[in-house]
Amino acid sequence: MGFKITFANQKTEIEVEGGTLADACKSAGYPLNLVCGGKGLCGKCAVTVEREGKPEKVLACRTVVDRDMTVYLEKSDYDHRGNVLTKSNFEVIKANPSIRKEYYTKEQLKPEPGGAFLSNVSVPLLRKFAAMNAGADFEGCTFVYFLDEMIDVQEGDTRNCCYGAAVDIGTTTVAVYLYDLVQNRRIAIKSGLNKQMIHGADVIARNVYAQEKEGNLSELQKLVRDTINDLLREGCDFDRIIIENLYHVVLCGNSTMQHLLFGMNPAKLGASPFANITDQEIFCRGKELGLVCAPEAMVEFLPLLGGFVGADTMSVLLTMPEDSRKYLMVDLGTNGEIAAGNYDRFFVASTACGPALEGGNIACGMRGTRGAIERISLKGGEMNLKIIGGGNPTGLCGSGIIDAVAELRNLGMIDETGVLLSSEEYKKKYPDSKLADRLQDVEPYNRGFYFVEGEKPVYLCQKDIRQIQLAKSSIYSGCLTVLKEAGMESEEVDCLFLAGAFGNYIDIDHALSIGLLPPVPREKIVSVGNGAGDGVQTLLMDQSYREKLKIISDHCIHVELANHPLFMEEYIKNMNFDFA
């Protein structure tokens, strides 16, 4: 016997046999934001339902469907579009793509008597050419090469039609850069949220989901593949000619994304010794992966660097200068990747900072979408907020959270141990403060500072601050540990490259003041935008970077932070806010 679920605001009804309300929402086409992977911890899937005439607020991930019910969903509950970083510093300077086309007429193809038309090619390609060559109207064909390997043949002269795509697969977002390889120009940038996010905000949650039951791994593979394919279709403007001539797709992503894209169970990556199935570059054809491209297109996923340090970090390193200066690279996203050294040798590590820096596990946290507070200033006792898209604020995104912590710490509302003072405690120190009354209890033993009061408040609370302390200490301590392994001190760093979406939007001075970043002089810190996206574009458009790819891969040393004594010591020590 099924149960009827009515989505009142969407004027939709479905029938389900059971499961959770979150499952029912997904089945109806309204997937919710399960930041914690459906464990009932984050509260982001809270919705209003009516059961037997009684309205109530419930967590959809923990609510079992055992009767008919009406659900009142807001568009923001299931519309997960956000501001995705696609900012690219890459420009085509030297066009030398790995794909090329060569046309031959029927006469040019004619072999010597007793000879053969082709050699050293696959059987499917032999069959395809033989069928063309046998046609009465055959006048010539175009061979498609990946480096020196013939990968396809097309009838007629198609040399003026050849495309490639560079894809950065993030845990939260995916960016696609589409190129015309004949004109050597970028023709589209498309981006969107990774559809896997409905099963958790971080790689740990998705790894756990992949193990829960048969079919989950295939679902996660389909979700990320569908994300990429939707963006490829949009980038190609749904033009079949472009899609059928899209012959090269270069991808990067973290280690978990690599496993899930290729349908490889990441179980061994989620437990000691945190081993990947393969850390080598993966090559396959478009038809094998089910991507929107030519069936015989060459698809390559860049090599991993060890543990959770994936091809996205490799991609960023591809863009860095080839000199002997001392570099620190920090890629801030759902996970934090760190590299220290230079072109000769990099020490790399990954640190699990969790989703807090992107709004996850924060009471009023949200992604960088319309309504999110992205900038906060509390100077002079005046509160100034910058809201994405204008209008009324509905939550705090990552950059706003860092601003909030830094500004409250600067005002003394947060002490060096991370304790948020009460209104009474703060007034004793600063009796003339205009902001003290914004310090109020959210719930017992959990006070907050309210940026917006009323029916839909926006605040930063004590529990949120503890989450930020965990995340920022993880990044800071990871940087110090990797620098130590590389034989470097913070003051010796010639340049700190800050990559990733979160790293691009934060106020760097605020990040330094709360101890999110190590004490590198401000003038040496450079935000590089989507460095991973730049790297895959570089390799797509210039095959000479394959040599650099191999050198970096061969000379990278992975540092495992999970059991590193220095990291554990620093992690505890750097929880506090005594950096200002």
Secondary structure, 3 states (H helix, E strand, C coil): CCEEEEECCCCEEEEECCCEHHHHHHHCCCCCCCCCCCCCCCCCCEEEEEECCEEEEEECCCCECCCCEEEECCHHHHCCCCCCCCCCCCCCCCCECCEEEEEEEHHHHCCCCCCCCCCCCCHHHHHHHHHHHCCCCCCEEEEEEECCEEEEEEECCCCCCCEEEEEEECCCEEEEEEEECCCCEEEEEEEEECHHHHHCCCHHHHHHHHHHCCCHHHHHHHHHHHHHHHHHHHHCCCCHHHHHCEEEEEEEECHHHHHHHCCCCCHHHCCCCCCCCCCCCEEEEHHHHCCCCCCCCEEEECCCCECCECHHHHHHHHCCCCCCCCEEEEEECCCEEEEEEECCEEEEEEECCCHHHHCCCCCCECCCCCCEEEEEECHHHCCEEEECCCCCCCEECHHHHHHHHHHHHHCCCECCCCCECCHHHHHHHCCCCCCHHHEEEEECCEEEEEEECCCCCEEEEHHHHHHHHHHHHHHHHHHHHHHHHCCCCHHHCCEEEEECHHHHHCCHHHHHHCCCCCCCCHHHEEEEECHHHHHHHHHHHECCHHHHHHHHHHHEEECCCCCCHHHHHHHHHCCCCCCC
